[in-house]
Amino acid sequence: MIAKVVTGWRPAGLIAYLLGPGEHEEHRNPRVVASWDGAPAFHEPPKTGPGEFDFDLRELIGVMQELPKELGLPLANPAPTPEGLPNAQEWMQWLRIAGRRKPPSLAPDWLKLYRYDPKAQAIVLKDGYVWHCPVRLHPDDPVLSDKQWEHVAQRLMDATEIHQAGCRWIAVRHADDHIHLMAVLVAQHESGRLTRFSPPFYKTRLREACQELEREFGLTPTPGIDRTAAKQPTRGEISKANRNRRPETARSELHRLISQAAASTHGPDRFFAKLDELQINYRLSYTATGRIRGCAYAMRFDQTRGGELVWFGGGKLAADLTWPKLLARWTSSPATDTPIERTNDGRSTPHARQDVLAEATAVVDAAAAAIRAEQEDPDGIAHAAGELLGTLALGKEYRTPGPLTTALDYYDRAARSPHRVLAHDLGPLARELRRAARKLAAIGAIHGRGSERFVLAALVLALAGLVAEICAWQQANARIHQAAAAERTINALPIDRAAAARAATVHARRPTPIPQASPEPVAQRRYAPGSRPAVHTPAYKPPPPNRRTR
């Protein structure tokens, strides 16, 4: 049982959606199955015709809008920023310095709708008072009756304390496997006074209540919150990608490309050069001493209606892509200084590519053996294996997603450690996996033709074996999310056992070097303030030879 919360400002809009046909006409037989007063039948809207969605929603909308209207809250979406509102500049400055102080009595009504965001350094709209929570069952779960769903809704609203606060709420069912909880977060006290209500720790309490209900009804168990889920695209981003006929959102593509760029480089300079190659714009922020504090990224095609780029900070893409975490990753593994044999035009030779692929295969095999023998922390190996897979996908498929890219997307969560960003203990084999990833990046495009095909197949097969060991270890430690992600990765990898079996006959594997000393840290770059432009837009250049672009 999964519950996910979103907020908004339009009670009428949400009610019309829940009791209507849906965006793709997927709703069937919509009905109110629970309510704050225990009388859901009383709030069922009357029918106005023979159609499945012919409802008169005016009375239900009026009931749900009554308290926010009395409190003076808007019934439509406010402007994203207060620009253009009466005395906007004066009161925006007050919001910047007010902290947690309440607005003075002479403040305009719109002031209570906005707050100062110190991270964005801007005045932003607060979360809306319309609380919307879809509650969905696993496909293998039995179909619950309306009475059972009423019990589920009451338990969840009690867990969030929304019911106890006196807020009005309903539960709407229009499918077998889920309901929608809708609440208006305006509390009505016994004295008749109205206030906005903020449910305390509702995400954690919802998760705990869902797990209790799973045990009570015998439903498919789901794990607790482990903070390893990737940042998901918003509905607006998904709609934008669909309108532009792109296979994925800009956030998802940036997440993968920035992860691949970080895995294939060793230090800021090479990282920025890789971003230029991938045609990714980046914007740097600095401390007062000229040290890089953070980096935001944007795709050239992802723009607002006004033609401005849409920027994503590293932390908005993934927790391990913040600038401090990137520096920690680069300093924790050895640099790749071994020269690569190249042709006159600068490309790596076929023999050099086979050497690097074979060496990476040996490291992967050694890492899998270390997990089986419990000789090294699997968390470190799991994260480093994701870097190797990402670099391999970039070298073989570049910007055109294929089976390796699909496997990389599946593996993302398997590489994450619950409740922390990076592994605490990075052993020698994890460091060697990272070093192998950077050597793969150094050889450039991986063609997979001729004898190289067999060595590449051996590496993919070895990666499948390593991911299988990681999956078994995750299952043994009750990490359901990570084990499921690893299992999906194995199924997505393009394994060619016949080709892998021939690898030993065309190339002798080299022994895997084990580091004996700690790597030297990567120096953090410093700039005099203003000496480097904050925003860098790479000049357009055609894609590298032998690689396809979307």
N, C-alpha and C positions, 0 to 999 in steps of 0.2 A: 504494500500500500504506500503510494507516494503522494505527498501533498506539496504543492508549490504555490507561493503567494505572489501576487502582483497587486499594485495599487493604482488608483485613478481618481477622476473627479466627476464622472458622469453616471449617476445612479440609473437614469433612464436609458442610457446607451447600453449598459451592461444587462439590464433586465430585458431589453429588446433582443439582445444577442442570445441570452440564455433560453428564452422562450420562442425564439425564431428558428429558421432553418439552418443557421450556421453559415460560415464562410463558403463551404463547399457542399451545402445541403446534406450534411452528415447527421443532423439532429433528428431524433425519432421520438414521438410521443412525449414532448416536454411536459413536466409537471412539478409542482412544489411538494417536496416530501418531508420537510422539516422547517420549523420556524422558531423564533425567539419566545413566543408565547405558548408553544406546544399545540398549536391549532393550525397545522399547515393547510388543511382543507379550506379553512376560512380565507386564506390568502391566495387560493387558486383562482386565477383570473377567469372571468366568464367567457364563454365562446360567443363569437359573433357570426359564425358561419360554419359550413361543413368541413372546411379545410383543417388540416392537422395543426396549422399555426394561426388560425383565425381566433385571436384572443383580444379582449379589451383590456389593455394593460394600464389604463389611466388610474384606476383605484390603487393597484399595487405600487405603481410609481409614486403616486401621491403619498402613500404611507411611508415609503422608504426615503422620500425627499423631505418629509415634514420637519424632522429635527435639524438637519443641516441648513435648511432654509431659515428656520427660526434662529439659528446661531449666526446667520449671515455668511455662510460659506457659499461659494459659487456652485452652480449646478451644471456648468460647462467647463471645458478645459481653460484654465488661465493662460496667459502668455508665458512662454518659457523664461523670459526675463522681464523685469519691470520697466525696461527702457520705453519712454514715451508716455508713461503714466504720470499723473500730477505730482510735481515736486520729486521726481524720480531720483535725480542726482543727489539731492540733499539726504533723502532717506536711505538710499543705497550706501552712502558714506556712513550713515548711522549703523546700518547692519554690519559693516566691516569692523567696527570697533565696539559693538554692543556686547559681544559674547553671549551670555545666557540671560541678559537682562530682558525684562518684559518691555514691550513697546509702551511709550508714554500715551496718555489719554488723547493727546492731540494728533497722534499718528494716523495716517490714512488707513482705511480698511484693508487695502491690498498688502500692507506691510506684513501681516501675519501669515501670508502665503509663501513668503520667500525667506531664504537664509543665506548666510555667507559660507561658501565652501573653501576652506583654507588650502586644500590640495589644488583645486582648479583656480584658486584666487579669483573667484567670480561670485556674483549673486545668482543663485539658482532657485528653482521652484522646489518647494517641499514635497514630500510624498503625499499623495491624495488621501482623502478620508474614505474612499470606496475601496473596501478590502475584498479581494477576489481570490479564492483558493480552490482550484480543481483538485479532487481526490480520486486517484485512479488505482485500480487493481491490476495485478499481473494477469497476462492472457490466460494462464493456466488455472486461475482461481475460479471458484464456483460463482454463479450469478446470485447476488444478494437480493432479497425482497425489499420493497419500499420501506417496510417497518424496520428491517435491519439497517438500511441506509439512514433512516431517521435516528436510530441509536448511535450510529457512527458519527453523524453530524453533531449531535448533542455532546458526545464525548470530546470531539475535537474543539468545539467552541468553548466548552468548559475548560479544556487544557490551556487555551490561549487567554482565558479570563475575559474574553469579549462578552460572553453571556452574563457573567457576574457583574460586569460594569454597567449593564442596562442598555447595551447597544442593540439595535434592531438587526436581525439577520434572517436569512432564509437559505434553504438548500434546494437546488433544482436538479432534477434528473432527466436526461434526455438520451441515455444510452445504457446498456447493460452493465458496463464495467466502470463507470465513474459518475460522480456528482460534482456540482459546483456550489461552493459555499460563497455567499455574498453577504457582507456586513457593512453597515454604515457606522464608522468609528466616531460616533457622537454619543457620549454617555449622558444618560438622564438620571440625575440624583434624586433621592427621596424628597428633597426640598424643592424639586422642580428645576433646579439649575442645570444648564447644559454646558458641557465641556468636551473638547476633543480628547479622544482616548488613544493611547499608544500601547499596544499589547506588549508586555515585557517578555523578552527572550522567547518570542513565539515560534521561531524556527526550531529551536531545540525542543521545546515542549510539544510541538506538532509531531516531530520525529519520534519522540518517546511514546506519545499517545498512539501513533500509527503502529508501532511495534507491539504495544499491548493489545491492540485490536487484532493484529495478525495472529497472535497466540490465542486470543479468545475465539476467533472464527475459524481457526485452522487455515489461514491464508499463507501464501508464499512468503517466507521471511525475507526481510531486507535489512542490510547492515545499517549501523548508526552513521552519524556524520563523521567523516574522517578528513574532510577538507582537501580531498585529492581530485575533485571534479574540475574539469576545465571550465574556463569562462565561456558561457554559452552566448551565442548571438542573440540580440534582441529581436522581437517580432518585426520592428521597423527595418532592421538590417536584413532579415530574411526576405521581407517584401521587396526591399530595394534590389537585392540580388535577383529575385524572380523577375522584376520589371526589366532589369538590364540583361536578362537571359544569361546569367553567370551561374556556373554549377555550384558555387559556394560563396559565402559572404566574405567581405574584405577582412573581417576580424579573423575568420578561420584560416584564410590563406596567409595573412600576416603572421599568425601564430606559428604555422608550420615553417614558413620561410625564415623567420627570425630565429627559431630553434635550430634550423639547419645551418644558418650562417654562423651562429654561436658555436655549434658543435664542430664546424669545419675550420675554425680559426683559433689563433692563440694570441689574444691581446686586442686592444681597441683598434689599432691601426689597420690590421688585417680584417677585422670585423667590419669597419667602415668601408674598406675596399670591396668586401664581399657584398655589402648592401648596394654599393654603386653598380656592381655587376648584375645584381638581381633587379635593378631599376626600382629600388625602394627609397623613398624620401625619408630623411631622418632629421630630427630637431633636437639639439642638445640644450641642456640647462646646466648652469655652473654655480658653484659656491662663490663666496666673496673672494676666496684665494685663487680662483681660476681652475679648481678641480671640477671635473665632470660630475654632476650630481645625478643626472638622469637623462634618458633618451626616449623620445616619442617617435612613432613610425607612421607612415601613410602610404597607401597605394596610389599611383598616379591616377587611376580611373575612378577612385572613390572620392567623390566631391559632393558638397552641399548644393542646394538649389542656386546659391549665390556664386558657385564656382570655386569655393574654398575647399582645401583638402580636409579630410576627416582624419584626425590624429588619434593614435592609441598609444598610451604609455606602456612600457614593458609589463608593469604589474596588471594592466587591464587585459593583457593577452594571456599571461600565465604567471604564477607566483615565482617561478624560477627564472623569469626573464627581466626582473628588475636589474638596474645597473649594478648595485652591490653584489647580487647573486651571480651575475655574469663575471664580475671580477673574481669572486671567490672560486668559480668554476675554472677560470683560466689559470689561476695561481696554483690550483691543486693537482695539476698534471704536467708532465714534462713536455717541453717544446719538441717539435719535429724538425731537426736540423739535418737529417740525412738527405743528401742530394738525390734527386730523381734523374735517371738517365733520360735525355730528351733528344729529339730530332733537331735538324737545323731550323725548322720553323717554330720550335718551342714546345711541341707536343711531347707527351711522355711516350716512350717506345713501348711496343707490345710486351716485350720481355719485362720492362719495369712495371707495367700494370699487373702482369701475372705475379711478379714477386710480391707486390704490395697486397694483392688479393689473397695470396697464399699465406702471407704472414698474418693478415687479419684473421683468416680461418683458424690458424694455430692458436692465436690469442683467444678467440671465441671458444674453441674446444677446451682450452685450459680453464677458462672462466666457468664453463659448465661443470667440469670436473671438480673445481673448487667449491661450488655450491653443493654438489653431491657429498663431498667429503667434509662439509662444514668448516672449510679452511679460511673463509673470508666472508665479510658482511655482504649478504645478497642485495641489500638496499643499494649500496654503492655500485655493484655490478649491474643491477637493473637499470639505474639511471644512465650509466655509461653505455650500456647496450642500446638504449634509445638513441644516443648520439651517433653510434656507429650505424644503426639502421637509417637514421635521418641523412647522414652523409652519403651512404650507399644509394639511397633513393634519389638524392639530388644529382649524384654523378651519373646514374643510369637513366633517369627519367626527366631530370631537370625540372622545368615548370609545367610539363605535361603529365598530370597524375596518371599513374599506372598501378599495377599490383603492389609494388614496393611502397609507393606513397600511401595507398590504402592501408597496408599493414602498419605503416608508421602512424597514421591517424588512430588506428585501433589501439596501438601500443601505448599511446600517450599516458593513459591513466595507470597502466601497469608499471610505469617507471617512477611513479610518485610514492613517497613514503607518507603514511598517515600522520597528520598533525605536525609535519615539518616539511620544509621545502627541499633541502638538499640532505643527502645522507651524512650522518655524523662521521662515520669511519670509512674513508676511501682507501681501500687496500691496493696493493701493487697491481693486481690484475685489472681492477677498475681503472687505474691510471693508464695501464697499457691499452685498454679498450679505447680510452679517449685519444691516446696517441695514435692508435691504428685508424681512428676516425679522421684525424687530421692528415695522416699519410694518404688515405683514400681521397681526401679533398685535394691534396697536392698533385695527384696524377691527372686530375681533370676529368673529362668525359670518359665513361666506361662503356665501351661499345658492345661487349658480350658476343663478339664474333670469333670464329675460328677456335683456337685453343683457349682463348680467353673465356669462351662460353663455359667450358668445363670447370675452370677455376672459380668463376663467378657462381656457378651452380653449387659448388662445394661450400662456398661462403654462405649462401642462402640456406643450405641444408644445416650447416653448423649453427646459424642464427636460430633456425627453428628448434634445434636441440637445446640451445641455451634458453630460449623463451619457454620451452617446455619445463626445464628445471626451475626457472623463475616461477612459472605457473604452479608447479607442485609445491614450492616453498610458500607461495602466497596462500594456497589452499590450506596448507598445514598450519598457517598462522591466522586462519579465519579472516583473511582479507578478500572478501567476496568480490568487490568491485575490481580489484587489481587482477585477481585470478581470471575473472571473466574477460577482462581486456586482453590478457595474455593469450587466452584460448582463442579469441577472435583473431588475434595476430597470426597465430600458427596456421589457422585455416585460410588466411588471406595471402600468406607468403607463397610466391611462385616456385614451389619445390620441384626440381627435376632430378630425381634420384639416379636415373641412368646417366645423365651428364655428369653428376657429381662423382659417380663411381669411376669415371675416366680421368678425374682430375689428378689422381696420384700417378697415373701413367704418363702425363704430359708435363708434370712439374713436381719437383721434390720439395716438400715443405721444409721451411727453415725453423730452427728452434726459437721458441718465444723468449725474448729477453725479459728478465725480471729486474725492475729498477732497484738499485742498491742505496740510493741516496734520495733525499727529499728534493723536489724540483725547486728551482729558484723562482721567487715570486715575480709576477709580471708587474712592472712599474706602472703606476697610475699616471696618466698624462695630466700635466698642468698647463694652463694657458693663462696668459695675462688677460684680464677681463676685456672682452671686445676684440681679442686678437684672432678668434675663429668665429665665422658666422654661425649663428644659432641654428639656422635652418639650412639643410643641404639638400639640393635637388639635383640628382645625377642627370647629366646630359644624355640625351637619347643616343643609343648606339645599337647596331644590329646584333642579334643574338650570336653567341659563339658558334663556330662551325660544328657540324655534326650534332647539334642539339635543336630540339623543336621547342617552340613557345606557343602558348595558347593565344 
